[in-house]
Amino acid sequence: MSDQPTEWAIEVWTDPKTGKAPFETWLNSVDQYDQAVAIKVLEKVVQPLGIDVCSTEWGKALGAGLYEIRIRTSLHSAETWGASDPGPAEDPKENRTVLLRIFTTFHGSKVVLLFNAYNKGKDPSEKRQQKEIKKARKHLKAWKEETRQ
């Protein structure tokens, strides 16, 4: 029997200089529905798939160890992802699609490390996307320096 965990562990990066966790700050700032969708995708899609999420529509490698979790779904779809016949949502409010991005890296013994995120649906501009990726690269660099990765 292997000592490898079957699912990936989700961890949130904390900036050692500020003591703040950008992903956590973002998650606490968005509405409850967006929070629920993000958490459900992390639990139902990212945790079981890990880095293999990048071979699906849910993930994208951005280079140099940085990855993007691409959420374009509703709460109902996230909750029922992978089900053979999920049926419709009982509550129509669970059908609202959100467009979110979470920046991460994968390391060690199946660890997903979350850096930052943003609501792409509220600001779909290329300028904002590049700003968020730049921020994530800065976080990745700080983490690598801190852990000597």
C-alpha positions in Angstrom: 0.0 0.0 0.0 1.3 3.4 -1.0 2.0 6.3 1.4 0.9 8.7 -1.3 -2.4 10.6 -0.5 -5.2 9.8 -2.9 -6.3 13.4 -3.1 -4.2 16.6 -3.3 -4.1 18.8 -0.3 -5.2 22.4 -0.8 -3.0 25.0 1.0 -3.2 28.8 1.0 0.1 30.7 0.7 0.8 33.4 3.3 3.2 36.2 2.4 5.9 36.0 5.1 6.6 39.8 4.9 3.0 40.9 5.5 1.5 37.9 7.2 -1.4 38.1 4.8 -2.8 35.4 2.5 -3.9 37.1 -0.8 -6.2 34.2 -1.8 -7.9 34.2 1.6 -8.3 37.9 1.4 -9.9 37.6 -2.0 -12.2 34.7 -0.9 -13.4 36.7 2.1 -14.1 39.7 -0.1 -16.4 38.1 -2.8 -20.1 37.4 -2.4 -21.2 34.1 -0.8 -22.2 32.5 -4.1 -18.8 33.2 -5.7 -17.2 31.8 -2.5 -19.3 28.7 -2.7 -18.5 28.1 -6.4 -14.7 28.6 -5.9 -14.7 26.2 -2.8 -16.8 23.6 -4.6 -14.5 23.6 -7.7 -11.4 23.3 -5.4 -13.0 20.3 -3.6 -14.7 18.5 -6.5 -12.3 19.2 -9.3 -8.9 20.5 -8.2 -8.4 18.3 -5.1 -9.0 15.0 -6.9 -7.2 16.0 -10.1 -4.3 18.1 -8.9 -1.9 19.0 -11.7 -4.0 16.9 -14.1 -6.6 19.7 -13.9 -4.4 21.3 -16.6 -5.3 18.6 -19.1 -9.0 19.7 -18.7 -10.9 23.0 -19.4 -10.5 23.8 -15.7 -6.7 24.5 -15.8 -4.0 26.1 -17.7 -0.2 26.1 -17.3 1.1 29.7 -17.4 4.8 28.7 -17.4 7.6 28.7 -14.8 5.5 26.6 -12.3 2.5 28.9 -12.3 -1.0 27.6 -13.1 -4.4 29.1 -13.5 -7.6 27.4 -12.3 -10.3 28.6 -14.7 -13.8 28.6 -13.3 -16.6 29.2 -15.7 -19.5 27.4 -14.1 -22.5 27.6 -11.8 -22.7 26.3 -8.3 -25.0 23.5 -9.4 -22.6 22.5 -12.2 -19.7 22.5 -9.8 -21.5 20.5 -7.2 -22.6 17.8 -9.8 -19.3 17.8 -11.8 -18.5 14.3 -12.9 -22.0 13.0 -12.2 -23.5 10.9 -15.1 -26.9 12.6 -14.9 -26.9 15.5 -12.6 -30.4 16.8 -13.4 -31.4 20.5 -13.0 -30.7 22.5 -9.9 -33.6 22.6 -7.4 -32.9 26.3 -6.6 -32.7 28.4 -9.8 -30.2 30.7 -8.0 -27.7 27.9 -8.2 -27.6 28.2 -12.0 -25.8 31.6 -12.1 -22.5 31.1 -13.9 -19.4 32.9 -12.5 -16.1 33.6 -14.2 -13.2 33.3 -11.7 -9.5 32.8 -11.9 -7.3 31.2 -9.1 -3.5 31.2 -9.5 -1.6 28.3 -8.0 1.3 26.0 -8.1 1.6 22.3 -7.5 4.4 20.8 -5.4 5.7 18.2 -3.0 3.6 15.2 -2.2 0.4 16.3 -3.9 0.0 19.9 -2.6 -2.0 22.6 -4.4 -0.8 26.0 -3.2 -3.2 28.9 -3.8 -1.7 32.4 -4.3 -4.4 34.8 -5.4 -7.6 35.0 -7.4 -9.9 37.5 -9.0 -13.4 37.7 -10.6 -12.8 37.8 -14.3 -16.5 38.2 -14.9 -16.4 41.7 -13.3 -13.3 42.8 -15.2 -12.5 40.6 -18.2 -9.9 43.0 -19.7 -6.5 41.6 -20.8 -4.9 44.4 -18.7 -6.5 43.1 -15.5 -5.6 39.5 -16.4 -1.9 40.4 -17.0 -1.9 42.4 -13.7 -3.2 39.4 -11.8 -0.7 37.0 -13.4 2.1 39.4 -12.6 1.0 39.4 -9.0 0.8 35.6 -8.9 4.3 35.4 -10.4 5.6 37.6 -7.7 3.9 35.4 -5.0 5.4 32.3 -6.7 8.9 33.8 -6.6 8.5 34.8 -3.0 7.4 31.3 -2.1 10.2 29.7 -4.0 12.7 32.0 -2.2 11.2 31.3 1.2 11.2 27.5 0.6 14.2 27.3 -1.6 12.2 25.5 -4.3 
